[in-house]
Amino acid sequence: MEEATSMDWILVMLFYTFEIYFDFSGYSDMAVGVSQMINISLPINFDSPYKALSVRDFWKRWHISLTKFLTKYIYIPLGGSKKGLLFTCVNTMIVFLISGMWHGAIWTFVVWGILHGAFCVFDRLVEKYAKNIFEPARWLLSFIVINILWLLFRAESIQQWSDILLHIISMQSTYISDGLIASFSFPEAEFFLNTILFWGKNAEIRGFIMNMFILVSAFVCFILENNYRNKDKFTWAGTIFASVFFIWGITCLGSESVFLYFNF
């Protein structure tokens, strides 16, 4: 940890944010696809959450089934938003406290839930004023908050989380360590880039594969429309895109990858 630079930790935080997005998005998409194969239609569970303009908006897009479950069986029985603003805020905090404990009865998850609840309460309180703020600024601020809270979600302890945040805030170095860049040098990507796209030119650019990962991930998370909305439409572009990634998946069968959400 001490050897990592401030920029290393910023990137690690961003990479985990992307990782959990793709993990849960892929898990949800496969559940929908497999269900359709046996003529069962599942509702949308993942609606481009990183396009959210607030933490409250994020929870309307992320793990929608869990949000609906907690709303139906905890928030509404507690009175929901029918007993005034104070009780609405208290009920929101209770729901997110339970949400944090649902992920695990350890302090990182508990504090993670409490902080999400606090930001949702804050969003509700300033909702009328927030609408007048430049939307890209609202999105950027929300995305930064979500990144920081995902870091807490992944941290082994609250102390580790706070130490990493202090390291980032100090911004003592913008250098990216060789070890972090080397973690993206896996055989499948090297083969794909060297033989199909750039014929070895990527070797001349430090961190080329890592940079490509960031660009592609950002494009998928922030630009593309959620594919659930287009699941009944046939397009050649979508077919080619799916075929390429199917082949990519076959080439990666030699490595083991476990869904993060299998832990919950």
Solvent accessible surface area in square Angstrom, and as a share of the most:
residue,aa,sasa,rsa
1,M,97,0.44
2,E,166,0.74
3,E,165,0.74
4,A,25,0.19
5,T,23,0.13
6,S,0,0.00
7,M,44,0.20
8,D,4,0.02
9,W,35,0.12
10,I,50,0.26
11,L,16,0.08
12,V,54,0.31
13,M,20,0.09
14,L,34,0.17
15,F,24,0.10
16,Y,24,0.09
17,T,0,0.00
18,F,2,0.01
19,E,86,0.38
20,I,0,0.00
21,Y,13,0.05
22,F,69,0.29
23,D,17,0.09
24,F,2,0.01
25,S,21,0.13
26,G,25,0.24
27,Y,88,0.33
28,S,9,0.06
29,D,52,0.27
30,M,104,0.46
31,A,39,0.30
32,V,16,0.09
33,G,32,0.30
34,V,90,0.51
35,S,14,0.09
36,Q,74,0.33
37,M,161,0.72
38,I,116,0.59
39,N,144,0.74
40,I,88,0.44
41,S,88,0.57
42,L,61,0.30
43,P,90,0.57
44,I,39,0.20
45,N,28,0.14
46,F,9,0.04
47,D,24,0.12
48,S,6,0.04
49,P,0,0.00
50,Y,2,0.01
51,K,56,0.24
52,A,3,0.02
53,L,47,0.24
54,S,21,0.14
55,V,4,0.03
56,R,54,0.20
57,D,33,0.17
58,F,0,0.00
59,W,16,0.06
60,K,131,0.55
61,R,57,0.21
62,W,1,0.00
63,H,24,0.11
64,I,20,0.10
65,S,56,0.36
66,L,14,0.07
67,T,38,0.22
68,K,124,0.52
69,F,113,0.47
70,L,13,0.06
71,T,50,0.29
72,K,123,0.52
73,Y,123,0.47
74,I,33,0.17
75,Y,34,0.13
76,I,105,0.53
77,P,93,0.59
78,L,67,0.33
79,G,14,0.13
80,G,5,0.05
81,S,65,0.42
82,K,188,0.79
83,K,122,0.52
84,G,42,0.40
85,L,102,0.51
86,L,131,0.65
87,F,106,0.44
88,T,3,0.02
89,C,19,0.11
90,V,67,0.38
91,N,5,0.03
92,T,15,0.09
93,M,57,0.25
94,I,60,0.31
95,V,15,0.09
96,F,23,0.10
97,L,64,0.32
98,I,65,0.33
99,S,2,0.01
100,G,0,0.00
101,M,97,0.43
102,W,113,0.40
103,H,10,0.04
104,G,20,0.19
105,A,88,0.68
106,I,94,0.48
107,W,181,0.63
108,T,4,0.03
109,F,23,0.09
110,V,19,0.11
111,V,32,0.19
112,W,2,0.01
113,G,0,0.00
114,I,65,0.33
115,L,50,0.25
116,H,2,0.01
117,G,0,0.00
118,A,43,0.34
119,F,69,0.29
120,C,6,0.04
121,V,20,0.12
122,F,115,0.48
123,D,24,0.12
124,R,68,0.25
125,L,88,0.44
126,V,42,0.24
127,E,72,0.32
128,K,167,0.71
129,Y,157,0.60
130,A,20,0.15
131,K,139,0.59
132,N,130,0.67
133,I,91,0.46
134,F,148,0.62
135,E,98,0.44
136,P,68,0.43
137,A,47,0.37
138,R,48,0.18
139,W,65,0.23
140,L,90,0.45
141,L,118,0.58
142,S,8,0.05
143,F,19,0.08
144,I,79,0.40
145,V,22,0.13
146,I,3,0.02
147,N,7,0.04
148,I,49,0.25
149,L,4,0.02
150,W,2,0.01
151,L,12,0.06
152,L,0,0.00
153,F,11,0.04
154,R,138,0.51
155,A,11,0.08
156,E,142,0.64
157,S,47,0.30
158,I,61,0.31
159,Q,120,0.53
160,Q,52,0.23
161,W,32,0.11
162,S,38,0.25
163,D,51,0.26
164,I,6,0.03
165,L,31,0.15
166,L,117,0.58
167,H,41,0.18
168,I,23,0.12
169,I,133,0.68
170,S,55,0.35
171,M,75,0.33
172,Q,147,0.66
173,S,39,0.25
174,T,91,0.53
175,Y,119,0.45
176,I,39,0.20
177,S,30,0.19
178,D,92,0.48
179,G,55,0.53
180,L,26,0.13
181,I,26,0.13
182,A,61,0.47
183,S,76,0.49
184,F,25,0.11
185,S,65,0.42
186,F,75,0.31
187,P,105,0.66
188,E,38,0.17
189,A,7,0.05
190,E,56,0.25
191,F,134,0.56
192,F,61,0.25
193,L,10,0.05
194,N,56,0.29
195,T,69,0.40
196,I,91,0.46
197,L,69,0.34
198,F,75,0.31
199,W,187,0.66
200,G,28,0.27
201,K,124,0.53
202,N,8,0.04
203,A,88,0.68
204,E,135,0.60
205,I,92,0.46
206,R,123,0.45
207,G,7,0.07
208,F,26,0.11
209,I,22,0.11
210,M,4,0.02
211,N,61,0.31
212,M,58,0.26
213,F,66,0.27
214,I,39,0.20
215,L,117,0.58
216,V,73,0.42
217,S,2,0.01
218,A,26,0.20
219,F,101,0.42
220,V,40,0.23
221,C,0,0.00
222,F,48,0.20
223,I,116,0.59
224,L,65,0.32
225,E,103,0.46
226,N,19,0.10
227,N,88,0.45
228,Y,45,0.17
229,R,130,0.48
230,N,51,0.26
231,K,69,0.29
232,D,119,0.62
233,K,139,0.59
234,F,143,0.59
235,T,75,0.43
236,W,184,0.65
237,A,76,0.59
238,G,36,0.35
239,T,51,0.29
240,I,107,0.55
241,F,111,0.46
242,A,63,0.49
243,S,51,0.33
244,V,67,0.38
245,F,104,0.43
246,F,139,0.58
247,I,108,0.55
248,W,78,0.27
249,G,34,0.32
250,I,89,0.45
251,T,74,0.43
252,C,32,0.19
253,L,132,0.66
254,G,86,0.82
255,S,75,0.48
256,E,158,0.71
257,S,110,0.71
258,V,95,0.54
259,F,55,0.23
260,L,41,0.20
261,Y,20,0.07
262,F,124,0.52
263,N,116,0.59
264,F,67,0.28
